[in-house]
Amino acid sequence: MCGIIGYMGNKQAMPVLLNGLARLEYRGYDSAGIALLEDGEIKVFKQAGRLANLQERLSGNGFSSTTGIGHTRWATHGRPTDYNAHPHSDCGGRFVVVHNGIIENYLELKKWLISEGHIFKSETDTEVLPHMMEHFYKGDLIPAVSMMIEKIRGSYAMVVLSTLEPDNLISVRKDSPLVIGLGDEENFFASDVPAFLHYTRNVHYLDDGEISLIASNRVEIFNEMGQGVSKPVHMINWEAEQAEKGGYDHFMLKEIHEQPASLKKTLSGRISEDGCRVDLQELSLDVDEIKKIKKIFITACGTAYHAGLVGKYAIESLARIPVEIDIASEFRYRNLVVEPDSLVVVISQSGETADSLAALRDSKKRGMPVIAITNVVGSSIAREADHVLYTWAGPEIAVASTKAYTAQLMSLYLLALYLANVRETIPEEESRQIILELLSLSSKAQLILDKKETILDIGLGYENCKSIFFIGRGLDYAVACEGSLKLKEISYIHAEAYAAGELKHGTLALIEKDVPVVTVATQPFLFEKTFSNIKEVKAREADVFALAMEGIGEVQKEASQVFYIPETHPLLTPVLSVIPLQLLAYYVSLARGCDVDKPRNLAKSVTVE
């Protein structure tokens, strides 16, 4: 989950590296460091804490170096300290490495290297890498890297800088993202494109096992056999400014406000001209193959998993296909019963989520075709899936996902309708009505955002709470899960979501005077049941904040506060009902003085198991 940048070109490297790290800090912010090749020597600067600490330390230093590597860390092995920060060096200071991932057999390798006379300075797994480079180097970096990766087990994206080959930077990746930025007399390595988007929008996406070399005026890529490979050049179709705050105080708030636009973009070009059907030609699924599907597995992590919960309801309701949903880290270790004509849907914003990628690979080994729903073109999951449905949400920088979630919901509705249209499981008129509602969600989302001050007032009342509970039924329970996650991850308040029907089976023991209970009650056919649950917690003197659809006035009789979302098709309410919960989490976090965009112990893209 760490962020890597490497640069070789015609500019001073230090500002380029620091600028790139600032755009990668969402990937980790426990510590940061850079290494510069200056006058034939490698100078390493690293600092625990936020990138600002390193920037302050380097302020006023006018290094002329045009070559360097940088790293922003999310700690896995070893505490966030200066010593454990990257880059890491060998004994002689001739090899320096930055690394994203986990070296699973590092203890065995460290023991061997110590027996060979190497001296270690940190607690990290990464430090074995420069020492291995020192051990294997015989005059050429690429064979040394090849010998090193034959010895290691785990996941990695790494960049090597050496005084012995000052005109080259070398990288290799396996299960962790790495891209090459192609500039004019300058080239870049990075974990993600925002790191160099101010300089170039042309990229190579690297595949597992590929070793690459960049110089200021050339790029070379080799496969695992050491053979040169030709890679296509991809152009990034969004501007660098899209990864900026654009006048908002936080990326999270900006991304919440971008949801009306991202919902439109996800829908764009995917509705037939007559408005009756969904057109997903990009999936290249055979009609007969769709009609044969007997079961769908959805697998994802975190927020994407909550989107999958909604997707299960939508697919079963519209396409009438049984759906199982699993957290990816559980799915991959199940002794799965695979039926013929099964399909797997993997959901991941980054397309690099380690457990989701492993679930994808496991599914393909079992002979099941995989549809990926992802936001990042060229990501590992996008490249390895059989079919890809891009969400087109644009860059999402805040750790707490918002617009990516609603874009995933929109994608899942499109997929459910597409399957239903092909299998003819719903009448054409019903399909038309749902599509009309899908098209109206963008403007209805904007109506909610226009009333955000109401949520601000509610959030200010929760800033000192120790626990907040979320309840709902059916689709509302899925939204309650996401609302709970948003609140806990950025405000650090203990928050739990429960299926409202489970209150009597233990949860009521936790309800006492003035404990906030956020109730999602947007489903008309379940409203009476949910209303009874509101009365149950009110009888224990809970403070109830209810989310309901316009036209359901009864909820005001029991709830302390109510926020109404615009009326829509009941199946589609999660797109709208989650927005007030995103705002609630944001305002509570703000009131508590938390770092909204960079919550403690978390990073944006979980690329290690």
C-alpha positions in Angstrom: 0.0 0.0 0.0 3.0 2.2 -0.1 3.7 4.8 -2.8 6.7 4.7 -5.1 8.1 7.2 -7.5 11.3 7.1 -9.6 12.6 9.8 -11.9 15.4 10.1 -14.4 15.4 13.1 -16.8 16.4 16.7 -17.4 14.9 18.4 -14.3 16.0 18.6 -10.7 14.9 15.4 -9.2 14.1 16.5 -5.7 11.0 18.7 -6.5 9.7 16.1 -8.9 10.0 13.3 -6.3 8.4 15.4 -3.5 5.6 16.5 -5.8 5.0 12.9 -6.8 5.0 11.7 -3.2 2.4 14.4 -2.3 0.1 12.9 -4.9 0.8 9.4 -3.6 0.4 10.1 0.1 -3.1 8.5 0.1 -1.3 5.2 -0.3 0.6 5.6 2.9 1.7 8.3 5.3 3.6 6.8 8.2 6.9 8.0 6.8 8.5 9.2 3.6 11.9 9.3 2.0 13.9 10.0 -1.1 17.3 9.0 -2.5 19.2 11.2 -4.9 22.2 10.4 -7.1 24.4 13.4 -6.5 28.0 13.7 -7.6 28.4 9.9 -8.0 27.0 9.2 -4.5 23.5 8.3 -3.3 22.2 10.7 -0.7 19.2 9.3 1.4 16.8 11.5 3.3 13.9 9.9 5.2 11.6 11.0 8.0 8.9 9.4 10.1 5.5 11.0 10.0 3.8 12.9 7.2 5.5 14.0 4.0 5.5 17.6 5.3 8.2 16.5 7.9 10.5 15.4 5.1 9.7 18.5 3.0 10.6 20.7 5.9 13.9 18.9 6.4 14.8 19.3 2.8 13.7 22.9 2.5 16.5 25.1 1.2 18.6 22.3 -0.2 19.5 22.9 -3.8 20.5 19.5 -5.1 21.4 19.4 -8.8 20.6 15.7 -9.1 18.4 14.7 -12.0 18.0 11.1 -10.8 16.2 9.8 -7.8 13.6 7.5 -6.1 11.0 8.3 -3.4 8.6 6.5 -1.2 5.7 7.1 1.2 5.1 4.3 3.6 2.2 2.5 5.1 3.9 0.3 7.8 3.6 -3.5 7.7 6.9 -4.7 9.0 8.4 -2.5 11.6 7.2 0.7 13.4 6.9 4.0 11.6 10.4 5.3 12.4 13.2 7.1 10.6 15.2 3.9 10.4 12.3 1.9 9.0 11.4 4.5 6.4 12.4 3.8 2.8 14.6 4.0 0.8 16.8 1.2 2.2 20.5 0.7 1.4 23.1 -2.1 1.2 26.2 -2.1 3.4 28.3 0.0 1.0 25.6 2.5 0.0 25.9 1.5 -3.7 22.3 0.0 -4.0 19.1 1.7 -2.7 15.6 0.2 -3.0 12.1 1.4 -2.5 9.4 -1.3 -2.2 5.7 -1.8 -2.0 4.5 -5.2 -0.8 5.6 -7.9 1.6 8.6 -10.2 1.4 7.1 -13.3 3.1 10.4 -15.2 3.6 12.4 -12.2 4.7 13.5 -13.7 8.0 15.0 -16.7 6.2 16.8 -14.3 3.8 17.9 -12.0 6.5 19.5 -14.8 8.5 21.3 -16.0 5.3 22.5 -12.5 4.5 23.8 -11.9 8.1 25.7 -15.1 7.8 27.3 -13.6 4.7 28.4 -10.6 6.7 25.7 -8.1 5.9 24.6 -5.6 8.5 21.0 -4.6 8.9 19.8 -1.3 10.4 15.9 -1.6 10.3 13.1 -3.9 11.3 11.6 -4.1 7.8 11.3 -6.9 5.4 12.4 -4.5 2.6 16.0 -4.2 3.7 16.8 -7.7 2.5 16.4 -6.4 -1.1 19.4 -4.0 -1.3 21.6 -6.5 0.5 20.6 -9.2 -2.0 21.4 -6.8 -4.9 24.8 -6.2 -3.3 25.3 -10.0 -3.1 24.2 -10.9 -6.6 25.6 -7.9 -8.6 28.3 -9.0 -11.1 28.4 -6.0 -13.4 24.8 -5.9 -14.6 21.7 -4.8 -12.6 19.1 -6.7 -14.5 20.6 -10.2 -14.0 21.1 -9.3 -10.3 17.4 -8.4 -10.0 16.5 -11.6 -11.7 18.5 -13.7 -9.3 17.1 -11.7 -6.4 13.4 -12.3 -7.3 14.1 -16.0 -7.7 14.9 -16.0 -4.0 12.0 -14.0 -2.6 8.4 -15.0 -1.9 5.6 -12.5 -1.6 4.3 -9.4 -3.3 6.5 -6.5 -4.5 6.9 -3.5 -6.7 10.4 -2.1 -6.3 12.7 0.3 -7.9 16.5 0.0 -7.6 19.0 2.9 -7.8 22.7 2.2 -8.0 25.9 4.2 -8.2 27.3 1.4 -10.4 24.8 2.1 -13.2 24.0 5.8 -12.7 22.3 6.2 -16.0 19.5 3.6 -15.2 16.7 2.9 -12.8 15.5 -0.7 -12.6 12.1 -1.9 -11.5 10.3 -5.2 -11.1 6.7 -6.0 -9.9 4.6 -8.9 -8.7 1.1 -8.4 -7.3 1.8 -4.8 -6.5 1.1 -1.9 -9.0 3.8 -0.1 -11.0 3.5 2.0 -14.1 6.0 3.8 -16.3 5.4 7.4 -17.3 6.8 8.3 -20.7 8.0 11.9 -20.9 10.1 14.1 -23.2 13.8 13.3 -22.3 12.5 12.1 -18.9 10.8 9.0 -17.6 9.1 7.9 -14.4 8.2 4.9 -12.3 5.3 5.2 -10.0 2.7 3.2 -8.1 -0.1 5.3 -9.6 -0.3 7.9 -12.4 -1.2 11.0 -10.3 2.5 10.9 -9.3 3.6 12.1 -12.7 0.5 13.4 -14.3 1.7 17.0 -14.3 4.6 15.9 -16.6 3.1 13.2 -18.9 -0.2 11.3 -19.6 1.5 8.5 -21.6 2.1 5.3 -19.7 3.2 1.7 -19.9 1.4 -0.7 -17.5 3.7 -3.4 -16.2 2.7 -7.0 -15.8 3.8 -9.4 -13.1 7.4 -10.6 -13.5 8.4 -7.9 -15.9 11.7 -6.2 -15.2 12.0 -2.7 -16.6 14.8 -0.1 -17.1 14.3 3.6 -17.6 16.9 6.2 -18.6 16.2 9.8 -19.5 15.8 8.9 -23.2 14.8 5.3 -23.3 12.7 2.6 -21.7 13.4 -1.2 -21.9 11.1 -3.9 -20.6 12.0 -7.6 -20.2 9.8 -10.6 -19.4 10.7 -13.3 -16.9 12.8 -15.1 -19.5 14.9 -12.0 -20.0 13.5 -11.3 -23.4 12.6 -7.7 -24.5 8.9 -7.1 -24.8 7.0 -4.3 -26.5 4.2 -2.7 -24.5 1.4 -0.5 -25.8 1.3 3.2 -24.8 -1.8 4.1 -22.9 -3.0 7.8 -22.7 -4.6 8.8 -19.4 -7.8 10.6 -20.3 -8.2 12.7 -17.2 -6.3 15.9 -16.3 -4.0 16.4 -13.4 -6.4 18.9 -12.0 -8.9 16.2 -11.4 -6.6 14.8 -8.7 -6.5 18.3 -7.0 -8.9 19.5 -4.3 -10.4 22.2 -6.5 -11.2 24.6 -3.7 -12.7 22.0 -1.3 -11.2 21.6 2.1 -10.7 17.9 1.7 -10.6 15.4 -1.1 -13.4 13.5 0.5 -15.8 16.4 0.4 -14.8 17.1 -3.2 -15.4 13.5 -4.2 -18.8 13.5 -2.4 -19.8 16.5 -4.5 -18.5 14.8 -7.7 -21.0 12.1 -7.4 -23.7 13.6 -9.6 -21.2 13.9 -12.4 -19.6 10.5 -11.9 -23.1 8.9 -11.9 -23.7 10.4 -15.3 -20.4 9.3 -16.6 -20.9 5.7 -15.5 -24.2 5.7 -17.4 -22.9 7.4 -20.5 -23.1 5.3 -23.6 -24.6 2.3 -21.9 -28.3 2.9 -22.6 -30.0 2.0 -25.9 -31.3 4.8 -28.0 -34.9 3.9 -27.2 -34.2 3.9 -23.5 -35.6 0.4 -23.0 -32.4 -1.6 -22.6 -28.9 -1.5 -21.2 -26.1 -1.9 -23.8 -22.9 -3.4 -22.4 -21.1 -4.4 -25.6 -17.8 -3.7 -23.8 -18.3 -7.0 -21.9 -18.3 -9.0 -25.1 -20.4 -11.7 -23.4 -22.1 -14.2 -25.7 -25.9 -14.1 -25.5 -26.2 -17.9 -25.2 -23.5 -17.8 -22.5 -25.6 -15.2 -20.5 -28.7 -17.3 -20.8 -26.9 -20.4 -19.4 -25.6 -18.6 -16.3 -26.9 -20.6 -13.2 -25.0 -18.8 -10.4 -23.0 -15.7 -9.8 -20.4 -15.2 -7.2 -19.6 -11.6 -6.2 -16.4 -11.0 -4.3 -14.8 -7.7 -3.0 -13.4 -6.0 0.1 -14.5 -3.1 2.3 -16.7 -0.5 0.6 -16.7 -2.5 -2.7 -18.1 -5.5 -0.7 -21.0 -3.3 0.5 -21.6 -2.4 -3.1 -21.7 -6.1 -3.8 -24.4 -6.6 -1.2 -26.6 -4.2 -3.2 -25.6 -5.9 -6.4 -26.8 -9.3 -5.1 -30.3 -7.8 -4.4 -30.4 -6.2 -7.9 -29.2 -9.2 -9.9 -31.5 -11.6 -8.0 -34.5 -9.3 -8.3 -34.1 -8.4 -12.0 -32.2 -11.2 -13.6 -33.4 -14.0 -11.4 -30.0 -15.6 -11.0 -28.9 -16.9 -7.6 -26.0 -14.8 -6.2 -23.5 -15.6 -3.5 -21.3 -12.8 -2.1 -18.1 -13.1 -0.2 -15.4 -10.9 1.3 -12.5 -11.6 -1.0 -10.1 -12.6 1.8 -12.7 -15.3 2.8 -13.7 -16.3 -0.8 -10.2 -17.3 -1.8 -9.8 -19.7 1.2 -13.2 -21.4 0.9 -13.5 -25.0 -0.4 -15.9 -23.6 -3.0 -18.5 -25.7 -4.6 -18.3 -24.6 -8.3 -21.3 -25.4 -10.4 -21.2 -25.4 -14.2 -22.1 -22.1 -15.9 -21.1 -20.0 -12.9 -19.8 -16.4 -13.3 -17.7 -14.4 -10.9 -17.9 -10.6 -10.4 -14.9 -9.0 -8.8 -15.3 -5.4 -7.6 -12.3 -3.1 -6.8 -11.9 0.6 -7.1 -8.1 0.5 -7.6 -8.0 -2.8 -9.5 -5.0 -3.7 -7.3 -6.7 -5.0 -4.1 -4.6 -8.0 -3.2 -7.3 -10.3 -1.9 -9.6 -9.4 -4.8 -6.9 -10.1 -7.3 -6.1 -13.4 -5.7 -9.9 -14.3 -5.7 -9.9 -13.4 -9.4 -7.0 -15.7 -10.2 -8.4 -18.5 -8.1 -11.7 -18.2 -10.0 -10.0 -18.4 -13.3 -8.1 -21.5 -12.2 -11.5 -23.1 -11.4 -12.7 -22.3 -14.9 -15.1 -19.6 -14.0 -15.2 -16.5 -16.3 -14.7 -13.2 -14.4 -16.2 -9.8 -14.8 -14.2 -7.0 -13.2 -15.9 -3.8 -12.0 -13.1 -1.3 -11.5 -12.2 2.4 -11.8 -8.6 2.1 -13.0 -7.8 1.4 -16.6 -4.8 -0.8 -17.0 -4.9 -2.1 -13.4 -4.0 -5.7 -12.6 -7.6 -6.8 -12.1 -8.7 -5.0 -15.3 -6.0 -6.7 -17.3 -6.5 -10.2 -15.9 -10.3 -10.4 -15.9 -12.2 -11.9 -18.9 -14.5 -8.9 -19.1 -14.2 -5.4 -17.6 -16.9 -2.9 -16.7 -15.2 0.4 -15.9 -17.0 2.8 -13.5 -15.4 5.9 -15.0 -15.6 7.7 -11.6 -12.3 9.5 -12.2 -9.4 9.6 -9.6 -10.5 9.1 -6.0 -7.8 10.3 -3.6 -9.5 10.3 -0.1 -9.0 7.0 1.7 -12.7 6.8 2.5 -14.4 5.9 -0.7 -17.5 7.8 -1.8 -17.9 8.4 -5.5 -16.3 5.1 -6.3 -19.0 3.3 -4.2 -21.9 5.0 -5.9 -20.3 4.4 -9.3 -20.0 0.7 -8.4 -23.7 0.7 -7.5 -24.6 2.2 -10.8 -22.4 -0.4 -12.6 -24.0 -3.2 -10.8 -27.5 -1.9 -11.6 -26.4 -1.7 -15.3 -25.1 -5.3 -15.1 -28.3 -6.6 -13.5 -30.5 -4.9 -16.1 -28.3 -6.1 -18.9 -28.6 -9.7 -17.7 -32.3 -9.2 -17.2 -32.7 -7.8 -20.7 -30.9 -10.6 -22.3 -32.6 -13.3 -20.3 -36.0 -11.6 -20.7 -36.8 -11.8 -17.0 -38.5 -8.4 -16.7 -41.0 -6.7 -19.0 -39.7 -4.0 -21.4 -41.8 -1.4 -19.7 -40.3 -2.2 -16.3 -36.8 -2.0 -17.7 -37.7 1.4 -19.3 -39.0 2.7 -15.9 -35.9 1.6 -14.0 -33.6 3.1 -16.7 -35.5 6.4 -16.5 -34.9 6.4 -12.7 -31.2 5.6 -13.2 -30.9 8.6 -15.5 -32.5 10.8 -12.8 -30.2 9.7 -10.0 -27.6 12.4 -10.8 -30.0 15.3 -10.4 -31.5 13.7 -7.3 -28.1 13.3 -5.8 -27.5 17.0 -6.3 -30.7 17.8 -4.5 -29.3 15.9 -1.4 -26.0 17.8 -1.6 -27.9 21.1 -1.7 -29.3 20.2 1.7 -25.9 19.2 3.2 -26.2 21.8 6.0 -28.9 19.7 7.6 -26.4 16.9 7.9 -23.8 19.3 9.3 -26.2 20.2 12.2 -26.8 16.5 13.0 -23.1 15.6 12.8 -22.2 18.3 15.3 -24.4 16.5 17.8 -22.5 13.3 17.5 -18.9 14.4 17.9 -18.5 13.3 21.5 -20.4 9.9 21.1 -18.6 6.7 22.0 -20.8 4.4 19.9 -23.2 4.9 17.1 -25.4 2.1 15.7 -26.8 1.7 12.2 -29.8 -0.4 11.4 -31.8 -1.2 8.3 -33.6 -4.1 6.4 -32.9 -5.5 3.0 -31.1 -2.9 0.8 -31.2 -0.5 3.7 -29.1 -2.9 5.7 -26.5 -2.9 3.0 -26.4 0.9 3.1 -26.2 0.8 6.9 -23.1 -1.3 6.6 -21.5 1.3 4.4 -22.6 4.2 6.5 -21.1 2.5 9.6 -17.8 1.9 7.8 -17.5 5.5 6.7 -18.1 6.8 10.2 -15.7 4.5 12.0 -12.8 4.8 9.5 -12.5 8.6 9.5 -14.0 9.7 12.9 -12.7 6.7 15.0 -16.1 6.4 16.8 -17.1 2.8 17.4 -19.9 2.2 14.8 -21.7 -1.0 14.0 -24.4 -1.9 11.5 -27.1 -4.5 12.2 -29.9 -6.0 10.3 -32.9 -4.3 12.1 -34.7 -7.6 12.4 -31.8 -8.9 14.6 -32.3 -6.3 17.3 -34.1 -8.7 19.6 -31.4 -11.3 19.2 -28.8 -9.4 21.3 -28.2 -6.0 19.9 -30.9 -4.3 22.1 -28.6 -5.0 25.1 -26.4 -2.2 23.7 -29.1 0.4 23.4 -29.4 2.9 26.3 -30.4 6.5 26.9 -29.1 8.9 24.2 -27.2 6.3 22.2 -27.5 7.4 18.5 -29.2 4.9 16.3 -29.1 5.8 12.5 -32.0 4.1 10.8 -32.2 3.7 7.1 -35.8 3.2 6.1 -36.3 3.7 2.4 -37.9 0.5 1.4 -41.8 0.9 1.3 -42.6 -2.8 1.6 -40.4 -3.1 4.7 -41.2 0.3 6.3 -43.7 -1.0 8.8 -41.2 -3.5 10.1 -38.4 -0.9 10.3 -40.8 1.5 12.0 -41.4 -1.1 14.7 -37.6 -1.3 15.1 -37.4 2.4 15.6 -40.0 2.2 18.3 -38.0 -0.6 20.0 -34.9 1.5 20.3 -36.9 4.7 21.2 -38.4 2.7 24.1 -34.8 2.3 25.4 -34.4 6.1 25.0 -32.1 6.0 22.0 -31.6 9.1 19.9 -32.8 8.1 16.4 -31.7 9.7 13.1 -33.8 8.3 10.3 -33.2 8.3 6.6 -36.5 7.9 4.6 -37.9 8.4 1.2 -40.0 11.4 0.5 -43.7 10.7 1.1 -43.2 8.6 4.2 -44.2 11.0 7.0 -44.9 8.5 9.8 -41.2 8.2 10.6 -41.3 11.7 12.1 -43.5 10.4 14.9 -40.7 8.5 16.5 -37.4 9.7 15.1 -35.6 12.6 16.7 -34.3 13.8 13.3 -35.3 12.8 9.8 -33.6 13.4 6.4 -35.7 12.7 3.4 -34.1 11.5 0.1 -35.9 12.2 -3.2 -38.4 9.5 -4.3 -37.0 6.9 -6.6 -37.4 3.2 -7.5 -37.0 1.3 -4.2 -34.2 -0.9 -5.8 -32.2 2.3 -6.5 -32.4 4.0 -3.1 -28.9 3.0 -2.0 -27.3 5.5 -4.4 -29.2 8.3 -2.7 -29.4 7.1 0.9 -25.7 6.7 1.2 -24.9 10.3 0.5 -26.3 11.7 3.7 -24.3 9.0 5.6 -21.1 10.0 3.8 -21.7 13.6 4.8 -22.5 12.6 8.3 -19.2 10.8 8.6 -17.3 13.7 7.1 -18.8 16.3 9.4 -18.4 14.2 12.6 -14.8 13.6 11.7 -14.3 17.3 11.0 -15.9 18.2 14.4 -13.6 15.8 16.2 -10.5 17.3 14.5 -9.5 14.1 12.7 -7.6 14.0 9.4 -10.4 13.3 7.1 -8.4 12.3 4.0 -5.8 10.3 5.8 -7.3 8.3 8.7 -4.9 6.6 11.0 -3.6 3.1 10.2 -5.4 3.0 6.8 -4.3 3.5 3.2 -6.3 3.9 0.0 -5.4 0.7 -1.9 -4.8 -2.5 0.0 -2.2 -4.2 -2.1 -0.9 -6.6 0.5 -2.7 -9.4 2.2 
